[in-house]
Amino acid sequence: MKVSRKKYCLAVLFMIATLLFTACNGTDLQNQKTNVPHEDENLIVIGVSQLGSESMWRTANTNSLRETFSRDNGYFLLFDNARQKQENQIKAIRSFISQRVDYIVFSPIVEDGWDTVLEEAKEAGIPVIIMDRNVNVDDDSLYTAWIGSNFEKEGEDAGRWLEDELRGKKFSDDQVNIVVLQGTANSTAMIGRTEGFNKIAAEHDNWNILACEDADFTTAKGKEVMQEYIDRYADIDVIVSQNDDMTFGALETLSENGMTTGTGGDITLISFDGTKTALEKVKSGVINVDVECNPILAPDIESIISKLENGQSVDKINYVEEKVFTQKNVLSVLDDRKY
């Protein structure tokens, strides 16, 4: 499925990229316009729609894509940042289709609303690989493969850790008041982590979830929602923050209010993602536990593409390996953490 076999029209690539991507991709496209591939390069053309740049995790995920799908590795990458808007992703995917790219890769901002554009990609014969978050479609043949984290298991892992942490302690049978900083509404990560944690919470009558509010996976929103929780609830025992960026915002608010977290602190703090900055806080005891969500997905996506290029079948669902980090094991990964 390389350029030469598909008679990839480089003039069309240049014109459509210039006309349709400039508004939503600025710098990226300006760089791409002067680097349109020559047909004799025989590059595999990848169209990537990234949902945004809302977090350190997302930045690491984007860097992984750029490093893997480089010219030196035999690829030409068309990259679009949707800036947290589904309509931008749909426009980008349609542009990729019109440019007859070889593969479309995207991380959907929400799960619903993709059937029509994915049907268009299928009719064009372009394989679609979904990464990180998932889609809710009536026909799963509209995409070739999905790769990412088992978000429900991440939520369960957080719940099991809290279960073990509370076991045998003074307040293990007393009411445990929990607040949750949720990620973007209707996103796969938010849905899975919420369902997984709630599954474990339902096994404990004394776990009282006071509130679950959307903090959009951002530091600013995490700070804002945490202040609302402090104003509303006098007694908070546990904070479950569904990503590290929201955790950082919550920590700012807690510090401003004279409250402490972690080992020996006022509040038990559970976070998700496992970014290096957060793991440093696990090491120092500010964050009790961080459930890893691996952003380095591009090498596995490349493996899927390689199999497809060679006519091999691929698994529909592909989970990446992930761990749970506390002070006991965080040093084993901290020095080598790249994100």
N, C-alpha and C positions, 0 to 999 in steps of 0.2 A: 504493500500500500504506500510505497514511497512516491515522491513527487512525479517522477518520470512515468511511472505506471498509470497514474491517475491523470496525466496530461495537465498537471496543475498550471493554471494560467497566472503567471507572475504579474502581468499587467493588471489583471483584475484584482489580485491580492493587493497590489500597491494602491490602486484607486479606491477600493472599498475600505481598506484600512484607513486611508487618509480621510475619507468622507464620514465614515460611521464611527470611528473610534476616538477621534480627537476630543470630542466633547466629554467623554466619560473616562478617558485614560491619559490625557495630557502628555506627560513626560515619557511614559512607556512607549506610546505610539511614535512620538517624535524620534525616539531612538530607533524604532523598528523601520521607519520609512526609508532610512538610508541603508538598511541592512537586509533588504529583500533578497531571498536566496536565488542563486543562479540554478537553473534546472540541472546542470551537470554536477551540482553538489549532492544531489540525490538525498536531500534531507527529509526526515519525517516531520510534518508540520503539526504542531500541537496547539490547539486553542484552549486556553485556561481562563475560566471566569472565577476569580477569587471574590468571596463575598464582601471583603473589606480589609481593614487593618486595625481592628478594634482592640487588639491585645498583643502581648509579647508572644503568645502561642501562635497567633495568626502570622506574625512577622517571621517566626521561625519556619512555619509551614511554607510561606511564600519563598523564603530564601532557599529552602530545600528544592522547590520546583525550579527556580532559576538556575541553581547549580547543576541539577540533574539534566534538565532539558536544554542543554547548551549546544552551540554549533560544534564545539569540539567533540561532543558526544553523539553527533549525528542528527541533531534536531534543530528545527526553527520554531521558536516559541512566540506565539501571539498571546499576550497577557493583558487581562482587563481587570481592574479593581472596581467592583460594583458599588462600593461605598455604602454597604448595608441596605441596598434597595433591590428588591426582587425584579422590578421592571428593568433595571440596568443589566441584570444578569440575563434576562430573557432577550434583550436587545443584543447583548454580546454573543449569545449562543446563536441567534439568527444570523448575525454577521459572520460567525465562524462557518455556518452552513453555507452561506452564499459564497464564501471564499473557498469552499471545498477543502477544508482542512482534513487531515488524515484521522485525527482523534480529537474529541472534545473532553476536557476534564473540568469539573466544576464542583464547588462546595456550596450547596444550596442554603440561602439565608433562612428559609422556612421549608417545611416539608410539603405543603400543598401548592397546587397551581402550576405544575410542570407538564401535565399530560400533553398539551397542544404542541409546545415547542420541542419536546422530546419525540413526539410523533413525526415532526418535521425532520429531525435529525435521522430518525430511523428510515424514513422514506428516501433520504439522501444517501443512505448507506454508510453513515459515519458512526463508528462505535463511540459510545458515551461511557466514560468512567466517572463515577461519583465518588468524591472523597470527603472524609470527615463526617459531615451531616448526611442525612438520608432524605429520600423523597417518598411521598405517599401518592402512588399512581395506581390506576386500575389494572394496568398491564406491565408486569415487570420486565417484559422483553423490550421495553423502551430504552433500557440501559443495559450495557454489557456486563459491568461489574461495579461493585461498591467496595471501598476500602476505608477502614478507619477504626475507631475505638468501640468497644462494647460498653456504651454509656450506662446501660442499666446495671451491668456488673460493677462499674465504677461506683455507682450509688450504693449498691449492696456492700461493696468493700468498705466504703465509708461507714455504713451502718454497723457492719460487723466489728470494725475497729472500735467504734464508740461503745458497742456492747461489751467488748473485752475490757475497754478502759474503765467502764463504770462498775464492772463486776467486782463485788467484794468491798467496794468503797462505801464511805459513810452514807452517801446519798443514792446508792444503787437502787434502793427501794422507795426513795422519796421521789416526788415529782421532779422531772428534769425538763426545764423550759428551754425550748429550741427555737431559734429564728433561722430562716433560710434566705440567703441572697441568691435568687434564681437568675439564670442567664436569659438570653433573648427569648421572648414568648414564642412558643410553637417551634423552636429549634430542636433538632434531634438531641443535642447534648442536654438541654434543659429538661426535655421530656424524659430521657433515659435516666439521668441522674436523680431526678425527682422520683420517678417510679421505683427505682432501685432502693433509694434510701427509705422511702415510705413503706416499702415492703418489709424492711427490717423493723422500722418504727412500729408497725402494726402488731409486732410480736411482743411489744412492751407497753403495758397499760399506763405506766408512769412516764412515758415519753410524751410530752405535751408540746406539739408544734404550734407555737403562738402565731406565726405568720410566715408566708412565703410570698415575696414580692419580686417583681422583675427589676433587676439592676443592669441588664443589657450587656453583661460581660465587660463592663468598663470600670475603670478606677473612679471616675467622677460620679457615676451613678451608684457605685458601691458605697462611696462616702456619704452620698445623699440619703440613700435608703437606710444605712446604718444609723444615721442621726434620727431618722423617723422612728426606728425601733427603740432607740434609747429614750426618746421622748415619750413613747407609748407604753413601754414595759419597764417596770422597776426591777424585775428579777430575770435576768437572762443567764442561763448556764452554758449553753452551747450555741455557737454560730457555725452554720454550714454554708460555706461560700462556694458557689459552683464554678468559679475559676480564680486564678491567682490575682488577676487585675482587680477584680471586685474586692478580694481580700486586702489588697494594699490600700484601697480606698477606705474599707472598714477600719483598718488599723489606724489610719490617720484620724478618723472620727473618735475612735476609742481613746487614743492618746490625748486628744483635745478634751475629752471628758474625764480624764484621770483614771481610766479603766485599763486593766492589763489582761493579757491572754497567754495561753500556752502553759508550759510546765511551771507550776507555782503561781500562775496568774489567776485572775478572777473568773475568766471565761475560757472554756475549751474551744479551740478554733480548728475547724476542718476545712481544708482547701482542696482544689482540684487543678490539675495541669502538670505540676512538677517543673516549673521553670527554675532556672538557676537562682534567681533572686529570691524566690519563695523557698527553695531548698536551703539557702543560707539562713533563712528565718526558722526553718525546721531545725537546723543544726544549733542555732542559738536558743531554741526553745520558745520562740514567739508563736510559731505555728505548731500545733501538736502533731498533725498528720497531713500529708499531701498525697492525694491519689493521682498517679501519673496519667496523663493523656498525651500520647506520643505524636508530635507534629511532623516528624520526619517521614512523610508518606511517599515522597517522590521516588525513592529507589524501588519501592514495591509497585508503584504505578508503572515504572519503567519495565519491571519484570512482567507485568501483565501485558503491556504493549509488545514486548519482545515475543511472548508466546503467540499473541495474535498475528504478529508479522510472520511467524513461522507456521501459521495454520493450526496451532494447537488450541485446545479448549482451555478455558480459565474458570476458576471458581466464581460463583456469583457474589458470594459474601466473603470478605477477607478481613480478618481482625489482626491488628498489630499487637505485639507483646507490650505489656505494661505492668508496673509494680506499684506498691504502696510504700511510702517513705515516712519513717519516723527518725528520731534521734539515733535509734539503734542501727539503722542501715544506710543513712543518708550519705555518710562519708564515702561509701563505695562507688558513688556516681558523681559526686559534687565536682571533683577536679576536672572530669572529662565532659561536663555538661556544656553544650554549645549554645544553649538558648535559655 
